[in-house]
C-alpha cells in the first residue's frame, strides 16, 4: 500500500474539513432555533420537512431546536477525527471505515450543489434560501467528505504499517 498522506497531513485535512463544516452547522442550528436569516420570506423549514414526508421524529427535533443535518454533520466530523486521532484507534476499523467511505459521497453531492447553484438549474420553483447559504452547504459537504476520505485512507495506511504489511 502506498503512503499517499502522512498522519500529520491527514490530521490537518480533517481539521480543515471540520472547520469548513462549522458555518453550515451554526446556520442549521440557528434555523432550528427559529432564526430566519438566509431563508426566503415565508419559507418554513419545519413545514418543508412535513410536506416532504419526513418522519415525525425529525419534525419534532426541528421544532425543538435540533436540526438532524447539523447532527449528521457533527457525527461526520467526529468520525473523521476518530480516524486520525490516537483515541480513535481504540475503535475497530470495521466500525469506522464503511461509514467513512460512504461519507465521501458528500464530495460529488457538494460539487453538484455548487454546479446547480452557479448555473441556476434548480428548476422553476422559488428558491427557499438566499444565495449566501449555498457556500456554507457546499463547504460543509466538500469539507466533511474530503476529511472522511483522507481520514479513512490514513487509517488504512496506519493499519498496514502497524501490521508490517508491504506498502
C-alpha positions in Angstrom: 0.0 0.0 0.0 1.5 3.3 -1.0 1.5 6.0 1.7 -0.2 8.9 -0.1 -0.8 11.0 3.0 1.2 11.3 6.2 -0.6 11.0 9.6 0.2 14.7 10.2 -1.2 15.8 6.8 -4.3 13.7 7.4 -4.9 15.4 10.8 -4.6 18.8 9.1 -7.1 17.8 6.3 -9.5 16.6 8.9 -9.1 19.8 10.9 -9.6 22.0 7.8 -12.6 19.9 6.6 -14.2 20.1 10.0 -13.7 23.9 10.1 -15.4 24.1 6.7 -18.4 22.5 8.2 -18.7 24.9 11.1 -20.7 27.6 9.2 -23.2 25.1 8.0 -23.7 23.6 11.4 -24.1 27.0 13.0 -26.6 28.1 10.3 -28.7 25.0 10.6 -28.8 25.2 14.4 -29.7 28.9 14.1 -32.6 28.0 11.8 -33.7 25.2 14.1 -34.0 27.7 16.9 -36.2 29.9 14.8 -33.7 32.2 13.0 -34.7 33.5 9.6 -31.5 34.9 8.1 -30.8 33.2 4.8 -34.3 31.8 4.4 -36.7 33.1 1.7 -39.6 35.1 3.0 -42.4 32.8 4.1 -40.2 29.6 4.0 -40.7 27.3 7.0 -38.0 24.6 7.5 -40.3 22.5 9.7 -43.2 22.9 7.3 -40.9 21.8 4.5 -39.9 18.7 6.4 -43.6 17.8 6.9 -44.5 18.5 3.2 -41.7 16.2 2.1 -42.8 13.4 4.3 -40.0 13.5 6.9 -40.5 11.1 9.8 -42.3 12.6 12.8 -39.2 12.3 14.9 -37.2 14.6 12.6 -40.0 17.1 12.5 -40.2 17.0 16.3 -36.4 17.6 16.6 -36.5 20.5 14.2 -39.4 22.1 16.2 -37.3 21.7 19.4 -34.1 23.3 18.0 -32.3 20.3 16.7 -31.6 20.1 13.0 -30.8 16.5 12.0 -28.5 17.5 9.2 -26.4 19.5 11.7 -26.3 16.5 13.9 -25.2 14.3 11.0 -22.5 16.9 10.0 -21.2 16.8 13.6 -21.2 13.0 13.5 -19.2 13.1 10.3 -16.7 15.4 11.9 -16.3 13.1 14.9 -15.9 10.1 12.7 -13.2 11.9 10.7 -11.3 12.8 13.9 -11.7 9.2 15.1 -9.9 8.0 12.0 -6.8 10.2 12.6 -6.5 10.7 16.3 -5.0 8.2 18.8 -8.2 7.8 20.8 -9.9 6.6 17.6 -7.5 3.7 17.2 -9.3 2.1 20.2 -12.3 1.6 17.9 -12.3 -1.2 15.3 -11.6 -0.3 11.7 -14.6 -2.3 10.5 -16.8 0.1 12.5 -15.2 3.3 11.2 -14.3 2.6 7.6 -17.7 1.8 6.0 -19.4 5.0 7.1 -16.3 7.0 6.3 -16.2 5.7 2.7 -19.9 6.3 2.4 -19.4 9.8 3.6 -17.1 10.6 0.7 -20.2 10.7 -1.4 -20.6 14.2 0.1 -17.9 15.3 -2.3 -19.9 14.8 -5.6 -23.0 16.0 -3.8 -21.2 19.2 -2.8 -19.9 19.6 -6.4 -23.4 19.0 -7.8 -24.9 21.5 -5.4 -22.3 24.1 -6.5 -23.0 23.5 -10.2 -26.8 23.7 -9.7 -26.4 27.0 -7.7 -24.0 28.5 -10.2 -26.0 27.6 -13.3 -29.4 28.3 -11.8 -30.7 24.9 -13.0 -32.7 24.3 -9.8 -36.0 24.4 -11.7 -38.8 27.0 -11.7 -39.6 26.7 -8.0 -39.0 29.7 -5.9 -35.7 29.4 -4.0 -36.1 28.5 -0.3 -32.8 30.1 0.7 -30.7 33.1 -0.3 -27.6 32.6 -2.4 -25.2 33.2 0.5 -26.4 30.0 2.1 -25.0 27.9 -0.8 -21.3 28.3 0.0 -22.0 27.2 3.6 -23.5 24.0 2.4 -21.0 23.3 -0.3 -18.1 24.0 2.0 -19.6 21.6 4.6 -20.2 18.8 2.0 -16.8 19.1 0.4 -15.0 19.6 3.8 -16.6 16.6 5.6 -16.4 14.3 2.5 -12.8 15.1 2.0 -12.0 14.7 5.7 -13.6 11.4 5.8 -11.9 10.1 2.7 -8.4 11.3 3.7 -9.1 10.0 7.3 -10.1 6.6 6.0 -7.1 6.4 3.7 -4.8 7.4 6.6 -6.4 4.8 8.9 -5.8 2.1 6.2 -2.2 3.1 5.9 -1.7 3.2 9.6 -3.1 -0.3 9.9 -0.8 -1.5 7.1 2.3 0.0 8.7 1.3 -1.3 12.2 0.8 -4.8 10.8 4.0 -4.8 8.9 2.2 -5.1 5.5 4.1 -4.1 2.4 3.3 -0.5 1.4 
